[in-house]
């Protein structure tokens, strides 16, 4: 058992050393199955869930971060901490996050399909018509090495 702990620790140390050779970069995106870049001013669609709520499929692409690793028995070890928010003025209108490993390596890693739950009832003023709400969509990433980074875009959130 001690050998497994030492191997896991060594793996994280070498990954952190590799990640330190790459300039950290975080790219904000959306997508349930594939990464789609989000540009300034884009329209981001909220999806209606089966229970009547709304969410956006958050996605993020990184360079220079430890992407995390699958642990034994199908459990996850310390994957990067990811936090998504959609801010309207100072109000957090949508939020979500994850602690699971990304697909890829320190040079190019991606996380997709992370639900960012929308507080549509606080944003909508007319339930009869679709709404586009302007705000700031953000993502913050921190890995097991202590590397942090973020990205943000002014977008219109489409709720219907």
Buried (B, 14 or more C-beta within 10 A) or exposed (E): EEEEEEEBEEEBEEBBEBBEEBEBEBBBBBBBEEBBEBEEEBEBBBBEEEEEBBBBBBBBBBBBBBBBBEBEEEEEBBBBBBBBBBBBEEEEBBBBBBEEBBEBBBBBBBBBBBBBBBBBEEBBEEEEEEBEBEBBBBBBBBBBBEBBBEBBBEBBBBBE
